[in-house]
Amino acid sequence: MPPADKVDAALVAAIRNLEAAVTEQERAVNRILGLAELLMERNPDQSTLLRLEGIMEACAFQDLTGQRIRKVNRFLRHLADNKGLVADALTSGQARDDAQDMDKPKGLSQEEVDRLLGNR
């Protein structure tokens, strides 16, 4: 297999793996949240309720990581679709700028999540 074909195959595999990771992560968090909600409906004592709320808060990681994974996935798709532009992007610094944008968090802050959950 020529080197370009290996790179193409690696990009396709990376894209599929990232898509699978997001799907699995969403499925797991939805299950955790669903189970926590079921337990909350049973009118638990205050201590248990606080623990369940803590579990639900901890699941907020999925929103942020999912966004980051999707952003990397879009970038990989862009590379796969525009192979000839990759060298130009690397020499112009565009790839570096795109990578720096990925480090900027998007979505809700922890304070906003806490406020929405009624913890502050």
N, C-alpha and C positions, 0 to 999 in steps of 0.2 A: 504494500500500500504506500503510495507516495506521501511525503510529509504533509502536503496540503490536505490530503484526504484524512490523515490521522488527526489533524487539527480540527477539521470539520466534524469528524466522528466524536472527538472529545467535547466539542462545543454542544453538540446534540445531546450527548450523554449528561453533560453538566446541567443543561436546561431541564432535561427530564428529571434528574435527581433533585434539583431545586423545587420543581413543581410537586414532586412526590413528598418532599420534606414539608412544604407548606400545607399540603392536604392532610398529611398524617398529624401534623401539629394542630391544625384546626379541629380535626376529629377528636384528638385527645383532650384538648381544652374544652370543647363542647361537652364531652362526656363528663369531665370533672365538674364543670359548672352545673350541668344537669343533675348530677348526683348531690352536689352541695345544695342546690335549690330544693330537692326532694327532702333532704334532711332538715332544712330550715322550715319547711312546711309542717314538720312534726312538733313545732313549738319547743325547741331545745332550751335548756337552761342558758343563762347569760354567758357563762364561760364557753360552752359549746358553740353558741351563736357567734361569739367573737372569733373563735377558731375557724368556723366556716367562712366568715367574712374575710378572714386573713387568707384562706385558700382562694377565695374568689379574687381578691386583690392581687395575689401572686400570679394569677392567670393572665393578668394584663400584659405580661411579657410577650404573649403570643401576638398581640396587635403590633407591637414595635418590631419584633423579629420578623414577623410576616411581611411587614412593609419593607424592611431592609432586604429580605430575601427576594421579594418581587422586584425590587429596584435592580439588584444584581442580575436577576433573570432577564429583565428587559434589556439591560446592557449587553448580556451575552447574546440575546436574540438579535440585537442591533449589529453586533460583531458578525454573527452568522449570516445575516442578511446583506451586510455591506463589507465583505472581506477585503475589497480593494481599498476601503477607507481606513482600515486598521493602521496601516503604516503611516498614513497621513496624520491620523489622530495622535499617534504616539510621538511623531516628530513635532507636531504643533502644540503639544501639551494638553490637548483636549481630553485625552484619557485620564491624565492626572487630575484635571478639574472635575471630571465626572466622578472619579474615585473620591475626591474630597467632598463632593456633594452627598455621597452615600453615608458619610460620617455624621451628617446633620440629622438629628432625630426629627421625626415627623409624628403627627398624631397627638394624642392626649399626654399631658404631663402627669406625673404621679399625683400632684395636687388636684388636678382636674378629675382624675379617676377617683381619688378619695372623696372629693366633694360630691361627685355623682353617686357614689355608694353611700353617702350620708355619714362619712367618718370624720368630717371636719365642718 
